[in-house]
Amino acid sequence: MVNREIAVQILLVLGVIVTAFVTLVRPQLRRMTQHRQFLESLKPGDRIVTGGGLIGKIVKCESGGLVEIELASSIRVQALRSSLEARIEG
Protein backbone atom coordinates (compact mmCIF):
# COMPACT_ATOMS: atom_id res chain seq x y z
CA MET A 1 0.00 0.00 0.00
CA VAL A 2 2.76 2.44 0.98
CA ASN A 3 4.82 1.57 -2.11
CA ARG A 4 1.87 2.33 -4.33
CA GLU A 5 1.36 5.76 -2.72
CA ILE A 6 5.04 6.59 -3.17
CA ALA A 7 4.89 5.52 -6.82
CA VAL A 8 1.85 7.74 -7.41
CA GLN A 9 3.60 10.71 -5.79
CA ILE A 10 6.71 10.16 -7.89
CA LEU A 11 4.59 9.98 -11.05
CA LEU A 12 2.83 13.23 -10.10
CA VAL A 13 6.15 15.02 -9.54
CA LEU A 14 7.47 13.70 -12.87
CA GLY A 15 4.26 14.84 -14.56
CA VAL A 16 4.68 18.36 -13.17
CA ILE A 17 8.31 18.46 -14.34
CA VAL A 18 7.42 17.26 -17.85
CA THR A 19 4.53 19.73 -18.06
CA ALA A 20 6.77 22.60 -16.96
CA PHE A 21 9.36 21.65 -19.56
CA VAL A 22 6.82 21.45 -22.36
CA THR A 23 5.02 24.69 -21.48
CA LEU A 24 7.96 26.86 -20.35
CA VAL A 25 11.35 25.62 -21.54
CA ARG A 26 10.64 24.36 -25.07
CA PRO A 27 8.94 27.57 -26.30
CA GLN A 28 11.81 29.65 -24.88
CA LEU A 29 14.37 27.46 -26.66
CA ARG A 30 12.38 27.85 -29.90
CA ARG A 31 12.34 31.66 -29.51
CA MET A 32 16.08 31.71 -28.84
CA THR A 33 16.74 29.65 -31.97
CA GLN A 34 14.55 31.92 -34.11
CA HIS A 35 16.26 35.05 -32.73
CA ARG A 36 19.72 33.59 -33.42
CA GLN A 37 18.68 32.79 -37.01
CA PHE A 38 17.30 36.32 -37.38
CA LEU A 39 20.58 37.85 -36.16
CA GLU A 40 22.64 35.68 -38.51
CA SER A 41 20.51 36.70 -41.51
CA LEU A 42 20.98 40.47 -41.03
CA LYS A 43 22.84 42.33 -43.76
CA PRO A 44 23.54 45.96 -44.72
CA GLY A 45 20.44 47.68 -46.06
CA ASP A 46 18.01 45.92 -43.71
CA ARG A 47 15.64 48.19 -41.79
CA ILE A 48 15.55 47.10 -38.16
CA VAL A 49 14.15 47.89 -34.72
CA THR A 50 16.47 47.83 -31.71
CA GLY A 51 15.56 46.61 -28.25
CA GLY A 52 15.22 50.26 -27.21
CA GLY A 53 12.70 50.96 -29.96
CA LEU A 54 15.00 52.86 -32.35
CA ILE A 55 14.30 52.30 -36.03
CA GLY A 56 17.09 52.51 -38.56
CA LYS A 57 18.94 50.93 -41.44
CA ILE A 58 22.00 48.71 -41.08
CA VAL A 59 24.92 50.38 -42.82
CA LYS A 60 27.76 48.07 -41.85
CA CYS A 61 28.13 44.77 -40.02
CA GLU A 62 31.38 44.84 -38.09
CA SER A 63 33.34 42.08 -36.42
CA GLY A 64 32.81 41.47 -32.75
CA GLY A 65 29.03 41.50 -32.99
CA LEU A 66 28.66 45.22 -33.73
CA VAL A 67 26.49 46.80 -36.40
CA GLU A 68 26.44 50.40 -37.56
CA ILE A 69 22.90 51.74 -37.83
CA GLU A 70 21.81 54.87 -39.67
CA LEU A 71 18.95 56.50 -37.75
CA ALA A 72 18.73 59.62 -39.93
CA SER A 73 20.68 60.97 -42.90
CA SER A 74 23.60 62.18 -40.77
CA ILE A 75 23.14 60.16 -37.57
CA ARG A 76 24.90 56.83 -37.28
CA VAL A 77 25.25 54.75 -34.12
CA GLN A 78 26.86 51.46 -33.24
CA ALA A 79 24.84 48.76 -31.53
CA LEU A 80 25.37 45.20 -30.46
CA ARG A 81 23.92 42.80 -32.97
CA SER A 82 22.23 40.95 -30.09
CA SER A 83 20.22 44.07 -29.18
CA LEU A 84 18.34 44.05 -32.49
CA GLU A 85 14.79 42.81 -32.15
CA ALA A 86 13.03 42.81 -35.52
CA ARG A 87 13.35 43.50 -39.22
CA ILE A 88 10.94 45.94 -40.84
CA GLU A 89 9.78 44.73 -44.23
CA GLY A 90 9.24 47.21 -47.02
Order of alpha helices (4+ residues) and beta strands (2+ residues): alpha-alpha-beta-beta-beta-beta-beta
